[in-house]
Amino acid sequence: MNIQHAGDAAPGRFRRGRRVATSLAEINVVPLVDVMLVLLIIFMITAPMIQRGVDVRLPVARRAERITGERVFVTVPLAYRRNRLVYFGDEPLRLDVLQERVRQKMEGLTEKQVYLRGDGGVQLQELMEVFDRLKDAGVSTVGIIERAPGEQ
């Protein structure tokens, strides 16, 4: 037997109970505030680091100047990795002999400058090994020679 009530909207159907649910129209702001505080702390910590920066002097290859006076060149070829040979002028030398030869050459000179040339494939660490040996030999200034744009 089917009983209908007068207040039903759809006659002939069974009456379901009215839903009683609370509206979730309110946004829970607690997680939002937590996230914003974490972001604020991160920005407060990182902002001073960004402002300080790092002082770096970058080399400029376009303003290559002519070298005056007696020039002493040390060339580090790509084969340096295998045989540890560098060229003092045009003479091939082992790295351990280079220091003494440079010291002998620098005895009579007033300006103790050496110009270091390295192949493009030589790693910076390998150039620094030669650089350190030159400094140990008493060289006051070591210049790194680069190829000017358009030069072969």
C-alpha positions as CSV (number, residue, x, y, z in Angstrom):
1,M,0.0,0.0,0.0
2,N,1.4,3.3,-1.1
3,I,0.7,6.3,1.1
4,Q,1.1,9.8,-0.2
5,H,1.3,12.9,1.8
6,A,-0.3,16.1,0.7
7,G,3.0,18.1,1.0
8,D,5.0,15.8,-1.4
9,A,6.3,17.6,-4.5
10,A,6.2,14.5,-6.7
11,P,3.0,12.5,-6.2
12,G,3.3,8.8,-6.5
13,R,6.9,8.6,-5.1
14,F,8.0,7.5,-1.7
15,R,8.9,10.3,0.5
16,R,12.6,10.6,1.4
17,G,13.6,12.3,4.5
18,R,14.8,15.9,4.2
19,R,18.5,16.2,4.2
20,V,19.9,18.2,7.0
21,A,23.5,19.2,6.1
22,T,25.5,22.2,7.0
23,S,26.7,24.4,4.3
24,L,30.5,24.3,3.6
25,A,30.4,27.8,2.2
26,E,33.1,29.0,4.7
27,I,36.7,28.6,3.7
28,N,39.0,27.2,6.3
29,V,41.7,29.9,6.5
30,V,44.1,28.2,9.0
31,P,46.0,26.2,6.3
32,L,46.1,29.3,4.1
33,V,47.7,31.3,6.9
34,D,50.2,28.5,7.7
35,V,51.3,28.4,4.1
36,M,51.6,32.2,3.9
37,L,53.7,32.3,7.0
38,V,56.1,29.7,5.7
39,L,56.5,31.6,2.4
40,L,57.1,34.8,4.4
41,I,59.9,33.1,6.4
42,I,61.5,31.7,3.2
43,F,61.5,35.1,1.6
44,M,62.8,36.8,4.7
45,I,65.8,34.4,4.8
46,T,66.6,34.4,1.0
47,A,66.2,38.2,0.4
48,P,69.5,39.3,2.0
49,M,71.3,36.6,0.1
50,I,70.0,37.9,-3.2
51,Q,71.0,41.4,-2.5
52,R,74.7,40.7,-1.5
53,G,75.7,38.9,-4.6
54,V,79.2,37.7,-5.5
55,D,82.0,40.0,-6.8
56,V,83.4,38.5,-10.0
57,R,85.8,40.0,-12.5
58,L,85.1,38.4,-15.9
59,P,87.8,38.4,-18.6
60,V,87.1,40.4,-21.7
61,A,88.5,39.0,-25.0
62,R,87.5,41.9,-27.3
63,R,90.0,44.4,-25.9
64,A,93.2,42.4,-26.5
65,E,96.2,44.7,-26.3
66,R,99.6,44.3,-27.9
67,I,102.3,42.9,-25.5
68,T,105.4,45.1,-25.3
69,G,108.9,44.2,-24.1
70,E,110.4,40.7,-23.9
71,R,107.7,38.1,-23.9
72,V,107.9,34.8,-22.1
73,F,105.2,32.3,-23.3
74,V,104.2,29.0,-21.7
75,T,101.8,27.0,-23.8
76,V,99.6,24.1,-22.5
77,P,98.6,21.9,-25.4
78,L,95.7,19.5,-25.4
79,A,98.1,16.5,-25.1
80,Y,99.1,17.8,-21.6
81,R,96.7,15.4,-20.0
82,R,98.6,12.4,-21.3
83,N,102.3,13.4,-21.2
84,R,102.5,16.4,-18.9
85,L,104.5,18.3,-21.4
86,V,104.2,22.1,-21.7
87,Y,106.0,24.4,-24.1
88,F,108.3,27.1,-22.7
89,G,108.5,29.3,-25.8
90,D,109.1,26.6,-28.5
91,E,110.9,24.1,-26.2
92,P,108.8,21.2,-24.8
93,L,109.4,20.7,-21.1
94,R,108.0,18.4,-18.4
95,L,106.0,20.3,-15.7
96,D,108.5,19.5,-12.9
97,V,111.4,21.1,-15.0
98,L,109.3,24.2,-16.0
99,Q,109.6,25.8,-12.6
100,E,113.4,25.8,-12.7
101,R,113.6,27.0,-16.3
102,V,111.3,29.9,-15.6
103,R,113.2,30.9,-12.5
104,Q,116.5,31.0,-14.6
105,K,114.8,33.1,-17.3
106,M,113.3,35.5,-14.7
107,E,116.6,36.3,-12.9
108,G,117.7,39.0,-15.3
109,L,114.3,40.6,-16.0
110,T,112.8,43.5,-14.1
111,E,109.2,42.7,-14.9
112,K,108.6,39.1,-14.1
113,Q,105.7,38.4,-16.4
114,V,104.7,35.2,-18.1
115,Y,102.0,34.8,-20.7
116,L,100.1,31.5,-20.4
117,R,98.4,30.0,-23.5
118,G,96.1,27.0,-23.2
119,D,94.3,24.9,-25.8
120,G,90.5,25.3,-25.7
121,G,90.1,21.7,-24.6
122,V,92.4,22.0,-21.6
123,Q,90.5,22.0,-18.3
124,L,90.8,24.9,-15.9
125,Q,92.4,22.6,-13.3
126,E,95.2,21.7,-15.7
127,L,95.9,25.4,-16.3
128,M,95.9,26.1,-12.6
129,E,98.6,23.4,-12.1
130,V,100.8,25.3,-14.5
131,F,99.8,28.6,-13.0
132,D,100.8,27.5,-9.5
133,R,104.2,26.2,-10.8
134,L,104.8,29.6,-12.5
135,K,104.0,31.5,-9.2
136,D,106.3,29.1,-7.3
137,A,109.1,30.1,-9.8
138,G,108.8,33.7,-8.7
139,V,106.6,35.1,-11.5
140,S,104.8,38.1,-10.3
141,T,102.2,38.4,-13.1
142,V,100.7,35.6,-15.1
143,G,98.6,36.7,-18.1
144,I,96.3,34.4,-19.9
145,I,96.5,34.9,-23.7
146,E,93.3,34.5,-25.7
147,R,92.6,34.7,-29.4
148,A,91.0,37.9,-30.5
149,P,87.7,37.6,-32.4
150,G,88.4,37.0,-36.1
151,E,92.0,35.9,-35.5
152,Q,93.2,32.5,-36.6
